[in-house]
Amino acid sequence: MDITKQNDLSHTDVCLLLDFYSGILTSRQKDLLSLYYNDDWSLSEIAEMDGATRQAVHSVIRRGVKRLVEIEDNLGLVEQHRELNQLLEKIKIKVKDENYVNLNSLLELFDHCLNRS
């Protein structure tokens, strides 16, 4: 994923990692990361709901993000997904320019399969 440090991750990067790998996290990590990244809760709001300190929530979230990065470093599914999407876009542009109607419908099907969510 070309990410060497957790600080280099954007909000979007973490959301994508969660989409791919949240099932591998502990249920607490999954819940707190989802509240923070998907639902835009603050650390204070999560801490109040969780009955923990703000620092404890921050620590769980940091460890969860670190785990997501480790999983991506080992599996590389997010990076592969991004590469396939870039390739697909290049192919779509080429097909559109050359007006290959039949191939275009197959590429749209490929796009749908790759990006189901």
C-alpha positions as CSV (number, residue, x, y, z in Angstrom):
1,M,0.0,0.0,0.0
2,D,3.1,2.2,0.0
3,I,2.3,3.3,3.5
4,T,5.2,3.2,5.9
5,K,3.7,5.1,8.8
6,Q,0.2,5.3,10.2
7,N,0.4,9.1,10.0
8,D,0.6,8.9,6.2
9,L,-2.9,7.4,6.0
10,S,-5.7,9.6,4.9
11,H,-9.2,9.2,6.3
12,T,-10.2,7.6,2.9
13,D,-7.3,5.1,3.2
14,V,-8.5,4.0,6.6
15,C,-12.1,3.7,5.4
16,L,-11.0,1.6,2.5
17,L,-8.9,-0.6,4.8
18,L,-11.9,-1.0,7.0
19,D,-14.1,-2.0,4.1
20,F,-11.6,-4.8,3.2
21,Y,-10.4,-6.0,6.6
22,S,-12.7,-5.0,9.4
23,G,-13.8,-8.6,9.9
24,I,-10.3,-9.5,11.0
25,L,-10.2,-6.9,13.8
26,T,-11.5,-7.5,17.3
27,S,-15.1,-6.5,17.7
28,R,-14.2,-3.5,19.9
29,Q,-11.6,-2.3,17.4
30,K,-14.1,-2.7,14.6
31,D,-16.8,-0.8,16.5
32,L,-14.6,2.1,17.6
33,L,-12.9,2.5,14.2
34,S,-16.3,2.4,12.5
35,L,-17.6,5.1,14.8
36,Y,-14.5,7.3,14.4
37,Y,-13.9,6.9,10.6
38,N,-17.3,5.9,9.1
39,D,-19.7,7.8,11.4
40,D,-17.3,10.8,12.2
41,W,-17.7,10.6,16.0
42,S,-15.1,12.4,18.1
43,L,-12.9,10.6,20.5
44,S,-14.8,12.2,23.4
45,E,-18.2,11.0,22.1
46,I,-16.9,7.5,21.6
47,A,-15.3,7.5,25.1
48,E,-18.5,8.6,26.7
49,M,-20.5,6.0,24.9
50,D,-17.9,3.3,25.6
51,G,-17.4,4.2,29.2
52,A,-13.7,4.6,28.6
53,T,-11.2,7.5,28.7
54,R,-10.5,9.5,25.6
55,Q,-6.9,8.2,25.7
56,A,-8.1,4.6,25.9
57,V,-10.3,5.1,22.8
58,H,-7.4,6.8,21.0
59,S,-5.1,3.8,21.8
60,V,-7.6,1.2,20.6
61,I,-8.1,3.2,17.4
62,R,-4.4,3.6,16.8
63,R,-3.8,-0.2,17.4
64,G,-6.7,-1.0,15.1
65,V,-5.3,1.2,12.3
66,K,-1.9,-0.3,12.8
67,R,-3.4,-3.8,12.5
68,L,-5.2,-2.9,9.3
69,V,-1.9,-1.6,7.8
70,E,-0.2,-4.8,8.8
71,I,-2.9,-6.9,7.2
72,E,-2.7,-4.8,4.0
73,D,1.1,-5.1,4.0
74,N,0.7,-8.9,4.0
75,L,-2.3,-9.4,1.7
76,G,-2.2,-6.3,-0.6
77,L,-5.8,-6.5,-1.5
78,V,-6.5,-2.8,-1.3
79,E,-3.4,-2.0,-3.5
80,Q,-4.5,-4.6,-6.0
81,H,-8.0,-3.2,-6.0
82,R,-6.6,0.3,-6.7
83,E,-4.4,-1.0,-9.5
84,L,-7.3,-2.9,-11.1
85,N,-9.5,0.2,-11.0
86,Q,-6.8,2.3,-12.6
87,L,-6.3,-0.2,-15.4
88,L,-10.0,-0.5,-15.9
89,E,-10.3,3.3,-16.3
90,K,-7.5,3.3,-18.9
91,I,-9.2,0.4,-20.8
92,K,-12.5,2.2,-20.7
93,I,-11.0,5.4,-22.2
94,K,-9.3,3.4,-24.9
95,V,-12.5,1.5,-25.7
96,K,-14.6,4.6,-25.8
97,D,-12.2,6.4,-28.1
98,E,-12.2,3.4,-30.5
99,N,-15.9,2.8,-30.1
100,Y,-15.9,-0.9,-29.3
101,V,-19.5,-1.2,-28.2
102,N,-19.5,-4.9,-27.3
103,L,-16.3,-4.7,-25.4
104,N,-17.6,-1.7,-23.6
105,S,-20.5,-3.7,-22.2
106,L,-18.2,-6.4,-20.9
107,L,-16.0,-3.8,-19.3
108,E,-19.0,-2.3,-17.5
109,L,-19.8,-5.8,-16.2
110,F,-16.2,-6.1,-15.1
111,D,-16.4,-2.8,-13.4
112,H,-19.6,-3.8,-11.6
113,C,-18.1,-7.0,-10.3
114,L,-14.9,-5.3,-9.2
115,N,-16.6,-2.5,-7.4
116,R,-19.7,-4.2,-5.8
117,S,-20.3,-2.6,-2.4
